[in-house]
Amino acid sequence: MLDCVVIGAGPGGLVSTKELLERGFSDVLCLEKSSSIGGVFANSYDELELTSSAVFSMFSDFWIGDGNAHKFWSKSEVIQYWTDYAKHFDIFQKIRFGANVTSVNQNEDGSWKIQIADEADIICKHLVLAVGNNNEPRLPEWTTKLTSVEYIHAKNYKNPDNLIGKRVLIVGGGESASDIALEVSKVAKQCWVSLRRSTGWVTPRIRGKQAADIATHRGAWMLPRSYGAKLSKLIIKSDKAANDPTLDALVDLNERVTEKHGIWGTYGTKTIALPEAMAKYGCKIIGEIDVVENGGHDLKSSCGAELADVDAIIFCTGYKTYIPFLPKHLREIDARRLYKHIFLPSLGDRIAWVGLARPAFGSQFPIMEMQARYCSHVFSNELKLPDPESMDKTTKQDAHNYNDQFEHSATSIPSLVDYFIYMNSVARIIGCTPPIYRYLLTRPGIWLKLIYGPMQGTQFRLRGRGAKTDTALAIIKKIPVSTFNHVVKAGLIGRLKFALPLPRRANPK
């Protein structure tokens, strides 16, 4: 019987395998059904570009290379980084490619029996599911009326080559929808984007010469979440003052956000592609589709817009978390039922989900790494999970807090979490929160990076379980600090408003 099996060799599977190896597990196997690493990212649309910068997206203990901090990786570049990471930590020796898992069932002793097509069964004590949450497309009910028009989900979109000169509707307003809208608007006769509510909070990848997410730092983002409405107004005021048509379109989209916490009450759409499509290529925003006629060629929206002679529809409407090879009661798991979006209280340390926490802002890859670190410490018995009743209580409280903060987005995106709250909460469990006040007194240069550099994963390698202090310090010295921009200024205003010192490890509420 193996100690642990990891299913999936995307970023979550790679970092989970690596963390298990570092905890001393040698009897580990990673199963990947394809012939290469990368998971859903490897099969995404051709021109994919990450919406978090390389310095934010990197794993905590593997540097991206000097001069790349403000870079946004393409699909091939991020897969190359993960390939280099896997080689550096000798992960490939533990990956079995072409392993198509057909079923997973739990034995009476709590172990797992994994069936693989055309191979012998595998038995393991612990199971990590790192297959992501972009596996089962979610479509609105009215797709059943689309009998004549061509339509696809974003999962199957590769490029706009077959949409040249056509009239195209895109449904949804997240990051994929925005990037696809720009690609399509450049070649289509007409492109519309249908929104139920908003696009979330839109922010560009780059501001000036810096990656915009460098400003996703403790200096501003550790303020109480009640400050989000004021912060939103300050950001909008700054963008309006730029007198730029694309930023004007961005402002129009952000003013659709009605949540009480503003920018901190919704998800981030970290690409300016949709505003650019609106300002430069005539892309039009309409409401939710509520009338479908002529097999889908004629549509009407809730805002009164009438679309005639529609040729194609692309649904960017998200995904269900559905894993068909699991036992029936585990196939469609609600991330909000999982303790820290990782462990199901009733099954304890027998199974863990890695990758079911989507940050509103920040990057999903440091979250995957933090989850993998927690799993490895639990599986090695260095940490014990709380009893099921305590886990269930914490899980319900976390769900309540996120429902209050994110309102309707918490329901439509059940994996949505506040990056800062989530990372700090798991770090406290592991015991790896950075000693910020100590560095203020002893190494102010490092302190400045911790407060006004992006809060990426390396900060959590400075001390505690899994610490790599020398490596972490060497990397943190290379991490850029935010310019004295509108976000820094808004953060300082917030500090004065709440009479708060710059943060140590506060948990914003």
Helices and strands as residue ranges (DSSP letters): E 2-7, H 11-22, E 28-32, H 39-42, H 54-57, H 75-88, G 92-94, E 95-97, E 101-106, E 112-116, E 122-129, E 136-137, G 141-145, E 150-153, G 154-156, G 161-163, E 167-171, H 175-187, E 190-194, E 201-202, E 206-207, E 210-211, G 212-215, H 218-221, G 225-227, H 228-240, H 245-254, G 262-265, E 268-269, H 273-281, E 284-286, E 289-293, G 294-296, E 298-301, E 306-307, E 312-315, E 319-320, G 328-330, G 335-337, G 348-350, E 351-353, E 358-359, H 364-379, H 388-406, H 408-412, E 416-417, H 419-430, H 436-442, H 444-452, G 457-461, H 469-476, H 486-498
